[in-house]
Amino acid sequence: MSEPWKPPSRIRNVAADSAAMPLPTRYAFAITQLLVLARRSGITSPTVSYAATAVTGPMVTALRSDRTLEVLRPFRRIAAAIRWRGDQPSLWEENHVEIVAYGVLADEQPLLRDAFDREFGAAHELRCLGLFLNRDTAPTAAGHEVVLSSVNDTLDAEVLRALAKGGTRMIAQRATGYNNIDLAVAEELGLTVARVSFYSPYSVAEFAWALALAVDRRIVRAAHRTREFDFRLDGLMGRDLHGRTAGVVGTGKIGAAFARIAHGFGMRLLGWDVAENPDCLALGMQYVERERLFAEADLVSLHVPLLPGTHHLVDARALALMKDDALLVNSSRGGLVDTDALLETLRAGRLSGVGLDVYEEEAGVFFLDKSLEVMTDERLARLMTFNNVLVTSHQAYFTRDAVGQIAETTVGNVVDYFAGRTSDNTLVPRRETGIGR
Ligand SMILES: NC(=O)c1ccc[n+]([C@@H]2O[C@H](COP(=O)([O-])OP(=O)(O)OC[C@H]3O[C@@H](n4cnc5c(N)ncnc54)[C@H](O)[C@@H]3O)[C@@H](O)[C@H]2O)c1
């Protein structure tokens, strides 16, 4: 039997050579040196594993022995992540990063993984978790430099502090809106924050239209009836939207896409925004005061972000201005509508239809199966009792196209973070930490 291969002395000295380096870098350095040599000598992988153990042995024994296995884990990942340029291993992989994504939906996961693998291969590790980030779950982020958050994660001061303490340095929000993140605290803690400022606005605009038409034409009620073989039309009468007035509150990307569809229906367009959009003006949209929009529109659709200035934009006053038979659609953020005032309006028999894809208190409810629990949110339960109200659980963005773009952009935001770059997606830029990535 031949002697097991032993690393030459140059390799043995790696531990000493790299003593001044931080531990993960030392592992990377050792393994890359070893793999260069192994490749040059045509040595096969089981032998390399043996040799790797021999090389890192001195390092490992220098550490607490009960942590040996744990200590070896990143080493193995680094070995798997080496990318070769000729005989030179790429040094980029020296900094293996653990990334965790919260609130990942079953249909989203393959798209997120695809985008991640295409960019990073095995260089970094992604954990996809179905649970949402909040004060109870924040400890699970410990050791993950990058957190990929979703709209219904809570990143308030307490959670952000827990993340920073656990070693998180970057938050990549997989959404356009970021009202769930306390940016001031993130900045104070030196956390980089990015979002996805652009993805298919058509996903949301088309869904807002699906809600508008469903409530106007009583589609859900009709579908329930025909399933029961009840083919009567009583109570299903809707209205033509052609020739009626659409009030678009917020005429950015989604609002403009919504307005284009309204234009296709032959509707008159009223808009309200802090800035006029030339694309909407070209459609013939007239920008008016908010009060006038609420008073004249037959269909009001909300597309402004949730900000202190837009919180409860649709309050008792705005609802009182609206026509008794108006339609209201909210596919932006729940906090734009004062739910109590809306319930009061509906109780009074006003508004012909309401489509809500978002709800003020949706965190902890939307995206989850609550069907076997007692519904403790009285307001949400009450909303469901109105047969002219349709509630969906924040699914307007949920098309293959939009979710794919969100995944790609999120991964791009992580690449930018590694490179210390900022972009249109940056909310809090990276603070120089001296980490050479
Ligand atoms: N339901 C969903 O799945 C979903 C998905 C994506 C986005 N959204 C929501 O849609 C919103 C709009 O997205 P977008 O891509 O069109 O954003 P956008 O930035 O392109 O447009 C927002 C518009 O709101 C206007 N605005 C901002 N602050 C305002 C204020 N205080 N008063 C009046 N107008 C103001 C801006 O001038 C801009 O025209 C997002 O903020 C998000 O909350 C919902």
The ligand as an SDF file (V2000), in Angstrom:
LIG
                    3D

 44 48  0  0  0  0  0  0  0  0999 V2000
  -49.5600   45.4720   -3.2000 N   0  0  0  0  0  0  0  0  0  0  0  0
  -48.3640   45.2120   -3.6870 C   0  0  0  0  0  0  0  0  0  0  0  0
  -48.0380   44.0500   -3.9440 O   0  0  0  0  0  0  0  0  0  0  0  0
  -47.4110   46.3470   -3.9600 C   0  0  0  0  0  0  0  0  0  0  0  0
  -46.2860   46.0840   -4.7240 C   0  0  0  0  0  0  0  0  0  0  0  0
  -45.4040   47.1200   -5.0280 C   0  0  0  0  0  0  0  0  0  0  0  0
  -45.6320   48.3840   -4.5720 C   0  0  0  0  0  0  0  0  0  0  0  0
  -46.7150   48.6120   -3.8060 N   0  0  0  0  0  0  0  0  0  0  0  0
  -46.9630   49.9790   -3.3100 C   0  0  0  0  0  0  0  0  0  0  0  0
  -47.1370   50.8460   -4.4150 O   0  0  0  0  0  0  0  0  0  0  0  0
  -46.5190   52.0920   -4.0990 C   0  0  0  0  0  0  0  0  0  0  0  0
  -46.2000   52.8340   -5.3680 C   0  0  0  0  0  0  0  0  0  0  0  0
  -45.1950   52.1310   -6.0760 O   0  0  0  0  0  0  0  0  0  0  0  0
  -44.5090   52.7840   -7.3740 P   0  0  0  0  0  0  0  0  0  0  0  0
  -43.5500   51.7780   -7.8700 O   0  0  0  0  0  0  0  0  0  0  0  0
  -45.5250   53.3400   -8.2790 O   0  0  0  0  0  0  0  0  0  0  0  0
  -43.7090   53.9700   -6.6860 O   0  0  0  0  0  0  0  0  0  0  0  0
  -43.2410   55.3320   -7.3780 P   0  0  0  0  0  0  0  0  0  0  0  0
  -42.1920   55.8770   -6.4870 O   0  0  0  0  0  0  0  0  0  0  0  0
  -42.9370   55.1250   -8.8180 O   0  0  0  0  0  0  0  0  0  0  0  0
  -44.5340   56.2600   -7.2930 O   0  0  0  0  0  0  0  0  0  0  0  0
  -44.9960   56.8270   -6.1030 C   0  0  0  0  0  0  0  0  0  0  0  0
  -45.6420   58.1360   -6.4570 C   0  0  0  0  0  0  0  0  0  0  0  0
  -46.1550   58.6820   -5.2500 O   0  0  0  0  0  0  0  0  0  0  0  0
  -45.8250   60.0620   -5.2390 C   0  0  0  0  0  0  0  0  0  0  0  0
  -45.7230   60.5310   -3.8460 N   0  0  0  0  0  0  0  0  0  0  0  0
  -44.7540   60.2720   -2.9680 C   0  0  0  0  0  0  0  0  0  0  0  0
  -45.0230   60.8950   -1.8220 N   0  0  0  0  0  0  0  0  0  0  0  0
  -46.1740   61.5550   -1.9710 C   0  0  0  0  0  0  0  0  0  0  0  0
  -46.9420   62.3770   -1.1380 C   0  0  0  0  0  0  0  0  0  0  0  0
  -46.5760   62.6270    0.1230 N   0  0  0  0  0  0  0  0  0  0  0  0
  -48.0520   62.8880   -1.6210 N   0  0  0  0  0  0  0  0  0  0  0  0
  -48.4400   62.6200   -2.9000 C   0  0  0  0  0  0  0  0  0  0  0  0
  -47.7440   61.8660   -3.7510 N   0  0  0  0  0  0  0  0  0  0  0  0
  -46.6140   61.3180   -3.2790 C   0  0  0  0  0  0  0  0  0  0  0  0
  -44.5210   60.2050   -5.9640 C   0  0  0  0  0  0  0  0  0  0  0  0
  -44.3430   61.5200   -6.4820 O   0  0  0  0  0  0  0  0  0  0  0  0
  -44.6680   59.1530   -7.0540 C   0  0  0  0  0  0  0  0  0  0  0  0
  -45.2220   59.7040   -8.2260 O   0  0  0  0  0  0  0  0  0  0  0  0
  -45.2850   51.6720   -3.2710 C   0  0  0  0  0  0  0  0  0  0  0  0
  -44.8600   52.7150   -2.4390 O   0  0  0  0  0  0  0  0  0  0  0  0
  -45.8070   50.5040   -2.4860 C   0  0  0  0  0  0  0  0  0  0  0  0
  -46.2890   50.9710   -1.2360 O   0  0  0  0  0  0  0  0  0  0  0  0
  -47.6100   47.6370   -3.5110 C   0  0  0  0  0  0  0  0  0  0  0  0
  1  2  1  0
  2  3  2  0
  2  4  1  0
  4  5  1  0
  4 44  2  0
  5  6  2  0
  6  7  1  0
  7  8  2  0
  8  9  1  0
  8 44  1  0
  9 10  1  0
  9 42  1  0
 10 11  1  0
 11 12  1  0
 11 40  1  0
 12 13  1  0
 13 14  1  0
 14 15  2  0
 14 16  1  0
 14 17  1  0
 17 18  1  0
 18 19  2  0
 18 20  1  0
 18 21  1  0
 21 22  1  0
 22 23  1  0
 23 24  1  0
 23 38  1  0
 24 25  1  0
 25 26  1  0
 25 36  1  0
 26 27  1  0
 26 35  1  0
 27 28  2  0
 28 29  1  0
 29 30  1  0
 29 35  2  0
 30 31  1  0
 30 32  2  0
 32 33  1  0
 33 34  2  0
 34 35  1  0
 36 37  1  0
 36 38  1  0
 38 39  1  0
 40 41  1  0
 40 42  1  0
 42 43  1  0
M  CHG  2   8   1  16  -1
M  END
$$$$
